[in-house]
Amino acid sequence: MQKKKVKIFIVDDHPLMREGIKNILIKNSTYTVIGEAENGEEALNGINKLRPDIVFMDIGMPNMNGLEAAKRITKEFPETKIIMLSMHSEQHHVMDALKAGAMGYVLKGSDSSEVLESVEKIMDNKRYISPAIEDQVFNNLVKVAQKEQVTEPFDSLTSREKEILKLLALGVKNEDIANKLFISSHTVKSHRTNIMKKLDIHDLSGLTRIALQKELIET
């Protein structure tokens, strides 16, 4: 049984780039290039008529750029998958492309094997990013995720701050806390200020409520 051909549409404002991608794709007998366009507007018209499986989309083009076109294609033709073509390796360009709906991001000038592999991956419903920037993008995403990870304010308190919070909630005065912990009253006041700042609580009753909730003290 003959394998169904993957229909591909190429969008780039440079004819030589379109021809180069086309020449790479036709090396695989299961891929067929059914149409081309030089900007986003032409692409939308062509995709509407031809309904390709995959679109290779340049980012920077006149009239309608690749990001805007990708958003439209994702919304109007969800069955069509997008592989973005770009000379930009910076993370924000990759993220913009993925947010616009692209499933792949291939750097211009990549080896022909990368272009062919990107189609194979995307047709298997997997994402593809050029290996030259894949690690960089992944590492940056991890950093962003770690930075944006929401932690409970109480968990940001140090063990000493939790100890002082408990004593404050029990009604122990600053001077007595200082004597008990063998620190100065000034240090106790500094810890108290930091505790209130971290918890965004600015009165003793609020601190007592938190201490009760976290079972530092009992009712």
N, C-alpha and C positions, 0 to 999 in steps of 0.2 A: 504493500500500500504506500503510495507516494505521500511524503510528509507535506503538510500544509505550509505554503510559503508565508513568511513573515513580511507583511507590507510596511514599508518604511518611507517616510516623508522627510526631506531635508530642507532646513530653513537657515539661510545665511546670506548676508548681503554681498559676499565675495564669491563670484562664480568658480574661481579656482578651488576654494575651500569645499564648495558643494561637490565639485567634480572629484576632489581627492577622497572625500568620505564615500562617495558613490563607488569609486574604483575599489575601495577597501571592502565594501559590503558585498559587491557582486562576486567576490572570491568564494563566498559561501552560497551554494546553490539554493539554499532554503530562504535566502533573503532577496527581496525584490524591491527596488526603489520605484515607487509609483507616482512620485511627484516632488516638485521643488518649489521654493518661494524665496524671495529676497528680503521680506519683512514680515512682521506679525500679522498685518492685515491680509496680505496675500495668503499667508499660512492658514488663517482661519477659514477663508473661502475654500482653499484646496482641501483642507481636512474635512470640511462639511460635505464636500462632494465625494471624496475618495475613502474616507474613514480608515486611515492607516492604523496599524497596530502600534507603531513606534514613530515618534518624531524626534529627529536630531535638531535641536534649537540653539542658534547662536544667541548670546545675551544682548550685545550691543548692535542695534539695527535702527534705521530711520523709520519714521511713521509710527510704528509700534514695536517696542523692544521685546526681547525674549521673555523677560519676567512677566510683563503684562500679558503677553500672548499665552504664556504657560498657565496663568491664572484663569484666563478665558477657556482654554482647552480643557483644563481640569474640571471646570464647572459645566461646560457645554458638551464635552465629549469625554466623559470619565473612563471610557473603555480604551482610550488612546493613552499610551504611556510616553513620558517625555524624558529625553536624555539631553541635558544642557551641554552645549559646547562653549568653552571659554578659554581665554588666554590668562585669566586671573586665577591665582592659586590662593589668594587670601581667604581666610575662614568666612568672613562676612559675605563674600560673594557666593560661597557654597551654601551658606545658611539661607540666603535670600532665594537661591534657586530651589532649595528643598521646600521652603515655605510657600513658594509659588506653585508647588505641585510636582516638580521634577523628581523622578526616581533615580536618575543617574547624573553624574557630573564628570565630564571627560575634558581634560586639558587639550587645547589645540596643540598639535605637534606630537601627540602621543603615538606610540607604535600602533601599527594596524591591529596587532593582537589585542590591544586594549579596547579598541573600537568594537571588534567582534565579540570580545568577552562581555562588554557592557550590554550588548543586545541580548546575549545569552542569559545573563543574570536578570535583566529586567523582564524578559519573557518568562522567567521562572519566578516572577513576583518578588525578586530580591532587589535591594538597592546596590548601586555601584558608584564608587568614587575612585578616581585615578589614584593608583598606589602612591604616586609621588607626593600626594597631599593627604592621603587617607589617615596616616598616623597623626599628622599635625591637627587635622580636623577633630579626630577622636579625642586626642589629649586636651584640646581646647574645650570640647564639650564637657569632658569630665571636670575640668576646672570650673566651668560655668555652673555645672550642676552642684558641685561642692559649695560654691559661693552662694548659690541661691537656696541651698538646702535650709529649710526652716527648722530652727531648734527652739525648744521651749525656753523662755527667759530664765526660769528657775535653774535649768541645767547649765547655764553659763556661770553660775555662782561657784566660787572656789569652796573648798572644804572649810576654810577658816570663815568665809563669809556666811556659809550656812550655819556654822557654829554660833556666830554673832547674831544672826537672824533669830535663831532659837532663843538666845538669851534676851534679846530685845523683846520678843513676843511674850516672854515670861515676865516681863516688866522689870528686868534687871537694869539698873542705871549704868551709864557710860563708865563712871569711875569704878564701879564694882566689877564690870566686865573686864576693864583694864587690869584690875588686881587679880582677877580669877585666871586670866589668860597670860599674865605677866607681860603685858604690852602697855604702851602709853595711852592716855585718854585721847590724845590727838590721833593715834592710829585707829582707835575704835571709831572716832568720828569719821575718819577717811573711809573705813570699811562700810560704815552706815550709809555714807553718801553714795558709794559705789553700788551698794545693794539696791538702794532706792532708784538709782539711775538705770541699772540693769533690768529691774522689775517694772520700771515706770510706775512706781508707787511712792507717794510722798508724804505719807502719814503713818503713825504707829499702828493704827487700827487695820490699815491695809496690809502691813507687814504681818500682823498677827493672823489675819485671815489666810494669807498664803502659808504661814507656818502650820496652821491647822490643816489646810488642804493637803499639804505634803507630809503631814503626820510627824512634824518635828516636835510638836507639843500635843497634848491631849486636852480635851475639854473638861 
